[in-house]
Amino acid sequence: MPATPPQTQSHSDRSVGAAPTLRAGTLGTADIAFFVVSAAAPLTVMAGVAPFAIALGGIGAPVGYLVAGVTLAVFAVGFTTMSRHVRSAGAFYAFITRGLGRSVGIGAALLAMVGYNGMEIGVYGLLGTSTQDTLHALFGVDIPWLPVSLAGLVLIWYGGFRSIDFGARLLGVLLCAETGILVLLAGGVLLKGGAHGLSMASFAPHNVFVPGTAAVLAFAFAAFTGFESTVIYRREARDPGRTVRRATYIAVAFLGLFYAFIVWTVIQAFGDAGVVAAAGSDPAGLFFSAISTFVGGWAADLMHILIVTSVLASLLAFHNAINRYGLALAEEGVVPQAFGRVHVRHRSPYVAGLAQTVLGAVVVLAFWAAGADPYAQLLLWVNTPGMVGLMLLQLLAAIAVPFYFRRITHQEGVLRTVVAPAVATVLLGVAIVLVCTHLDLFTGASSLVNTILASVAPVVFVLGLVLARRLRRSKPDVFERFAAEPADAPDAEHAGAVPA
C-alpha cells in the first residue's frame, strides 16, 4: 500500500468553530524510530551506565543487551499485531483496556502518565549535571545546575510546541550525532585492533553466566525504556498499520544490536583482562578514556558536548509522548478538556505540553529547594519509579494481547496472538523482578528508599483502579466510552466488546 501523503489543514478545517487536530499523515517509519530511539538516549546509556554493567557483570555484559533486545522483540510481536486492530489514541492504556477491561485500562492510563513523567522530569537533573561536567571538562568553568535545568524546560517546551515534523527533524539530527560519535569510537578500536587484539570471549558461556549476570540484565532492560512509544504517534503516522510496526522492530533491533556492539568494542579497547578493573576504578571516564586513546582528545571533547544533546533529545522525545497521552485522556473526559486543545498552526497539543512543563518546573524547583542532589536524587529518585511503571505497562500489555484476540474475529496466527505474548509475559515478569531486586545498583539509596521507589508504580496503578470505580459511578458515560475505537476507524465495528 503506498504511503499516504502528509495532510495539510484544509480551508474547511480553518473555518470558524472547527477545532484543529493533530497533523495526520506526517511521520514516516524513520521519524517515529527517531522519537523512540532518542528517548532511550543511546550515548548517555552507553557512556553513563554501561561501565557499571561491565564492572558488575564482566566481559559477558554485551550478551545482556542482546537478551533484553530479544525479549522486547518477542513482546513486540503481539504488541504490533494488536496495533493493527486497536486504533484508539490511547496507545498502551487502550491496548490494555481492550484486553483486560476499562477498570484496568484506567489504572494503566494513570500509570502511563506517572511513568512517562517520571522518566522525563528526573532527566532534567541529569541535564544540569551533564552540562556542569561538560563545561568543567572543556573550559574549567563551574556553574550551578538549576539554571541549566530551567533553561532545558523552556527549550523542551518550545520543541514540543512546534509541529511534530519539526521535532522529528531535530531528533533525527541529534540522534545521528550521538550514535555517530559511538560509531567513531568503535571504528577507532576496530581499526587499531583493540588493546591486545580483538577477542570474542565476551560471548563465551563461561563469561556470560556469572554472578553479576542478573545485574547486567537489569541495566540492559532499563536501557530500552520508551521503545514502545511508537504507537503513541499512530494518529500522525503515514500508513500507521505498517509504519508503527516497522518503527517498533527497527527501534528494538537497532538498540539491542547497537548496545551490544558498542559495549563489546569498549571491552576490546581495554582488553578482556583489564576492562573490569578500568570500569570499576573510573566508570564515568571509561568511554572518554577509550575514545581519547583510539581516536583523539578532540573526540572526547566532542563526546562531552554530545552527551548534553543526547539528554536534550531524550527529554524532547518523552515530552512529546506525554503531551499525546494528555491529549488522549482529555478526549476521553478523564482529565480537563483544556488539555485536548491543539494549536491551530503547529497542530501540537500545546496546553498539555505547557502543563507538563509547569509540572516539571515544580518538581525541579522542589528538589532544588530541599537541597537535593540533581543526579543522585532528582534523576534517580524520580526516574526509577517511572522506569518500573513503564515496564509494568509492558507486562500488562503483553497479558492483554491473547485476551483481546479471544474476543474478536481475526485471521492472525496463534504464534502472534498467544505464544509470543505468553513468552513475553514470562520474560517481562522476570525482567521486572531483576530490576526491582537490584534497585540499589540504580539508585545507591537505602533499602527503605528503594522499597518506596519500587512501590510507587503499583500504588499508582491501584489508585487508577479506584479512579475507575469512581468514574463508573459518577460519570458512567465517560467510563463506558473509555478507550473506544474512533468512529472513523475502518474496523471500529469489529473491535470486539470491551470488558468492564
LINZIRA-V787868 format. One record per residue. N is the residue number from 1. RES is the residue in one letter. OMEGA is omega in radians with two decimals (NA if undefined). Layout:
((N & RES & OMEGA) (N & RES & OMEGA))
This chain:
((1 & M & -3.12) (2 & P & -3.14) (3 & A & 3.09) (4 & T & -3.14) (5 & P & 3.13) (6 & P & 3.14) (7 & Q & 3.06) (8 & T & -3.10) (9 & Q & -3.11) (10 & S & 3.11) (11 & H & -3.12) (12 & S & 3.12) (13 & D & -3.07) (14 & R & -3.13) (15 & S & -3.09) (16 & V & 3.10) (17 & G & 3.13) (18 & A & -3.13) (19 & A & 3.10) (20 & P & 3.13) (21 & T & 3.07) (22 & L & -3.07) (23 & R & -3.09) (24 & A & 3.04) (25 & G & -3.05) (26 & T & -2.97) (27 & L & 3.01) (28 & G & -3.12) (29 & T & -3.11) (30 & A & -3.14) (31 & D & -3.12) (32 & I & 3.09) (33 & A & 3.10) (34 & F & -3.13) (35 & F & -3.02) (36 & V & 3.11) (37 & V & 3.09) (38 & S & 3.11) (39 & A & 3.13) (40 & A & 3.11) (41 & A & -3.04) (42 & P & -3.11) (43 & L & 3.13) (44 & T & 3.12) (45 & V & -3.11) (46 & M & -3.06) (47 & A & -3.04) (48 & G & -3.01) (49 & V & -3.07) (50 & A & 3.10) (51 & P & 3.11) (52 & F & 3.09) (53 & A & 3.12) (54 & I & -3.12) (55 & A & -3.08) (56 & L & -3.03) (57 & G & 3.11) (58 & G & -3.03) (59 & I & 3.07) (60 & G & -3.08) (61 & A & -3.13) (62 & P & -3.11) (63 & V & 3.11) (64 & G & 3.12) (65 & Y & 3.07) (66 & L & 3.13) (67 & V & 3.11) (68 & A & 3.12) (69 & G & 3.12) (70 & V & 3.12) (71 & T & -3.10) (72 & L & 3.03) (73 & A & 3.07) (74 & V & 3.06) (75 & F & -3.09) (76 & A & -3.14) (77 & V & 3.12) (78 & G & -3.11) (79 & F & -3.12) (80 & T & 3.05) (81 & T & 3.13) (82 & M & -3.12) (83 & S & 3.10) (84 & R & -3.06) (85 & H & -3.09) (86 & V & -3.04) (87 & R & 3.10) (88 & S & -3.14) (89 & A & -3.04) (90 & G & 3.06) (91 & A & -3.04) (92 & F & -3.04) (93 & Y & 3.09) (94 & A & 3.09) (95 & F & -3.10) (96 & I & 3.11) (97 & T & -3.10) (98 & R & -3.12) (99 & G & -2.98) (100 & L & 3.05) (101 & G & -3.05) (102 & R & -3.12) (103 & S & 3.10) (104 & V & 3.13) (105 & G & 3.10) (106 & I & 3.03) (107 & G & 3.12) (108 & A & 3.13) (109 & A & 3.10) (110 & L & 3.12) (111 & L & 3.12) (112 & A & -3.13) (113 & M & 3.13) (114 & V & -3.11) (115 & G & -3.13) (116 & Y & 3.08) (117 & N & 3.10) (118 & G & 3.13) (119 & M & -3.10) (120 & E & -2.97) (121 & I & 3.13) (122 & G & -3.07) (123 & V & 3.05) (124 & Y & 3.02) (125 & G & 3.09) (126 & L & 3.09) (127 & L & 3.14) (128 & G & -3.09) (129 & T & 3.12) (130 & S & 3.11) (131 & T & 3.05) (132 & Q & -3.11) (133 & D & -3.12) (134 & T & -3.13) (135 & L & 3.11) (136 & H & -3.12) (137 & A & -3.05) (138 & L & -3.01) (139 & F & -3.10) (140 & G & -3.09) (141 & V & 3.09) (142 & D & -3.13) (143 & I & 3.05) (144 & P & -3.06) (145 & W & -3.00) (146 & L & 3.14) (147 & P & 3.11) (148 & V & -3.13) (149 & S & 3.13) (150 & L & 3.06) (151 & A & 3.08) (152 & G & 3.10) (153 & L & -3.14) (154 & V & 3.14) (155 & L & -3.11) (156 & I & 3.06) (157 & W & -3.12) (158 & Y & 3.11) (159 & G & 3.10) (160 & G & 3.12) (161 & F & 3.13) (162 & R & -3.08) (163 & S & -3.09) (164 & I & 3.12) (165 & D & 3.02) (166 & F & 3.12) (167 & G & -3.13) (168 & A & 3.12) (169 & R & -3.14) (170 & L & -3.14) (171 & L & 3.09) (172 & G & 3.12) (173 & V & -3.09) (174 & L & -3.13) (175 & L & 3.10) (176 & C & -3.14) (177 & A & -3.07) (178 & E & 3.07) (179 & T & 3.13) (180 & G & -3.14) (181 & I & 3.09) (182 & L & 3.06) (183 & V & 3.10) (184 & L & 3.08) (185 & L & -3.12) (186 & A & 3.14) (187 & G & 3.10) (188 & G & -3.13) (189 & V & -3.09) (190 & L & -3.12) (191 & L & -3.12) (192 & K & 3.07) (193 & G & 3.12) (194 & G & -3.12) (195 & A & -3.08) (196 & H & -3.05) (197 & G & -3.10) (198 & L & -3.07) (199 & S & 3.07) (200 & M & -3.10) (201 & A & 3.13) (202 & S & -3.05) (203 & F & 3.07) (204 & A & -3.08) (205 & P & -3.08) (206 & H & 3.05) (207 & N & 3.13) (208 & V & -3.08) (209 & F & -3.13) (210 & V & -3.11) (211 & P & -3.11) (212 & G & -3.09) (213 & T & -3.14) (214 & A & 3.12) (215 & A & 3.12) (216 & V & -3.14) (217 & L & 3.10) (218 & A & 3.09) (219 & F & -3.08) (220 & A & 3.13) (221 & F & 3.12) (222 & A & -3.08) (223 & A & -3.11) (224 & F & -3.01) (225 & T & 3.12) (226 & G & -3.07) (227 & F & -3.03) (228 & E & -3.05) (229 & S & 3.08) (230 & T & -3.05) (231 & V & -3.14) (232 & I & -3.05) (233 & Y & -3.09) (234 & R & -3.07) (235 & R & -3.10) (236 & E & -3.07) (237 & A & 2.95) (238 & R & -3.12) (239 & D & -3.00) (240 & P & -3.14) (241 & G & 3.13) (242 & R & -3.03) (243 & T & -3.11) (244 & V & -3.13) (245 & R & -3.13) (246 & R & -3.13) (247 & A & 3.13) (248 & T & -3.14) (249 & Y & 3.12) (250 & I & -3.13) (251 & A & -3.12) (252 & V & -3.11) (253 & A & -3.13) (254 & F & -3.09) (255 & L & -3.12) (256 & G & -3.11) (257 & L & -3.10) (258 & F & 3.11) (259 & Y & -3.10) (260 & A & -3.13) (261 & F & -3.11) (262 & I & 3.11) (263 & V & 3.11) (264 & W & -3.12) (265 & T & 3.09) (266 & V & 3.05) (267 & I & 3.12) (268 & Q & -3.12) (269 & A & -3.12) (270 & F & -3.11) (271 & G & -3.11) (272 & D & -3.06) (273 & A & -3.02) (274 & G & -2.99) (275 & V & -3.11) (276 & V & 3.11) (277 & A & 3.14) (278 & A & 3.13) (279 & A & 3.14) (280 & G & -3.08) (281 & S & -3.12) (282 & D & -3.10) (283 & P & -3.09) (284 & A & -3.08) (285 & G & -3.02) (286 & L & -3.09) (287 & F & 3.14) (288 & F & 3.09) (289 & S & -3.13) (290 & A & -3.08) (291 & I & 3.06) (292 & S & -3.10) (293 & T & -2.98) (294 & F & 3.11) (295 & V & -3.14) (296 & G & -3.13) (297 & G & 3.13) (298 & W & 3.14) (299 & A & 3.08) (300 & A & 3.09) (301 & D & 3.12) (302 & L & 3.12) (303 & M & 3.08) (304 & H & -3.12) (305 & I & -3.08) (306 & L & 3.03) (307 & I & 3.10) (308 & V & 3.13) (309 & T & 3.07) (310 & S & 3.11) (311 & V & 3.11) (312 & L & 3.12) (313 & A & 3.12) (314 & S & 3.13) (315 & L & -3.12) (316 & L & 3.14) (317 & A & 3.12) (318 & F & 3.12) (319 & H & 3.13) (320 & N & 3.11) (321 & A & -3.14) (322 & I & -3.13) (323 & N & -3.10) (324 & R & 2.99) (325 & Y & 3.11) (326 & G & 3.09) (327 & L & -3.11) (328 & A & -3.13) (329 & L & 3.05) (330 & A & 3.10) (331 & E & 3.09) (332 & E & -3.06) (333 & G & -3.11) (334 & V & 3.07) (335 & V & -3.10) (336 & P & -3.08) (337 & Q & 3.13) (338 & A & 3.13) (339 & F & -3.11) (340 & G & -3.13) (341 & R & 3.14) (342 & V & -3.10) (343 & H & -3.06) (344 & V & -3.07) (345 & R & -3.01) (346 & H & 3.14) (347 & R & 3.11) (348 & S & 3.07) (349 & P & -2.91) (350 & Y & 3.12) (351 & V & 3.07) (352 & A & 3.12) (353 & G & 3.11) (354 & L & 3.12) (355 & A & 3.13) (356 & Q & 3.12) (357 & T & 3.10) (358 & V & 3.09) (359 & L & 3.11) (360 & G & 3.13) (361 & A & 3.13) (362 & V & -3.13) (363 & V & -3.13) (364 & V & -3.13) (365 & L & 3.12) (366 & A & 3.11) (367 & F & 3.10) (368 & W & -3.13) (369 & A & 3.13) (370 & A & -3.13) (371 & G & -3.10) (372 & A & 3.07) (373 & D & -3.06) (374 & P & 3.13) (375 & Y & -3.01) (376 & A & -3.09) (377 & Q & -3.14) (378 & L & -3.14) (379 & L & -2.95) (380 & L & -3.10) (381 & W & 3.11) (382 & V & -3.09) (383 & N & -3.04) (384 & T & 3.07) (385 & P & 3.09) (386 & G & 3.12) (387 & M & 3.13) (388 & V & 3.14) (389 & G & -3.14) (390 & L & 3.08) (391 & M & 3.08) (392 & L & 3.06) (393 & L & 3.09) (394 & Q & 3.13) (395 & L & 3.14) (396 & L & 3.12) (397 & A & 3.11) (398 & A & 3.12) (399 & I & -3.05) (400 & A & -3.01) (401 & V & -3.10) (402 & P & 3.11) (403 & F & 3.12) (404 & Y & -3.06) (405 & F & 3.04) (406 & R & -3.02) (407 & R & -3.10) (408 & I & 3.02) (409 & T & -3.07) (410 & H & 3.12) (411 & Q & 3.10) (412 & E & -3.12) (413 & G & 3.14) (414 & V & 3.14) (415 & L & -3.09) (416 & R & -2.98) (417 & T & -3.10) (418 & V & -3.00) (419 & V & -3.11) (420 & A & 3.09) (421 & P & 3.13) (422 & A & 3.10) (423 & V & 3.13) (424 & A & 3.13) (425 & T & 3.13) (426 & V & -3.08) (427 & L & 3.12) (428 & L & 3.06) (429 & G & 3.08) (430 & V & -3.14) (431 & A & 3.13) (432 & I & 3.10) (433 & V & 3.12) (434 & L & -3.12) (435 & V & -3.07) (436 & C & 3.12) (437 & T & 3.09) (438 & H & -3.12) (439 & L & 3.13) (440 & D & 3.10) (441 & L & 3.14) (442 & F & -2.97) (443 & T & -3.03) (444 & G & -3.06) (445 & A & -3.13) (446 & S & 3.12) (447 & S & 3.14) (448 & L & 3.14) (449 & V & -3.13) (450 & N & 3.09) (451 & T & 3.11) (452 & I & -3.12) (453 & L & 3.13) (454 & A & -3.09) (455 & S & -3.05) (456 & V & -3.07) (457 & A & 3.13) (458 & P & 3.11) (459 & V & 3.11) (460 & V & 3.13) (461 & F & 3.11) (462 & V & 3.08) (463 & L & 3.06) (464 & G & 3.07) (465 & L & 3.08) (466 & V & 3.10) (467 & L & 3.12) (468 & A & 3.14) (469 & R & 3.13) (470 & R & 3.12) (471 & L & -3.11) (472 & R & -3.14) (473 & R & -2.99) (474 & S & -3.13) (475 & K & -3.07) (476 & P & 3.13) (477 & D & 3.09) (478 & V & -3.13) (479 & F & -3.05) (480 & E & -3.11) (481 & R & -3.10) (482 & F & 3.10) (483 & A & 3.10) (484 & A & 3.08) (485 & E & 3.09) (486 & P & -3.06) (487 & A & -3.11) (488 & D & 3.11) (489 & A & -3.08) (490 & P & -3.07) (491 & D & -3.06) (492 & A & -3.10) (493 & E & -3.11) (494 & H & -3.00) (495 & A & 3.11) (496 & G & 3.14) (497 & A & 3.13) (498 & V & 3.11) (499 & P & 3.13) (500 & A & NA))
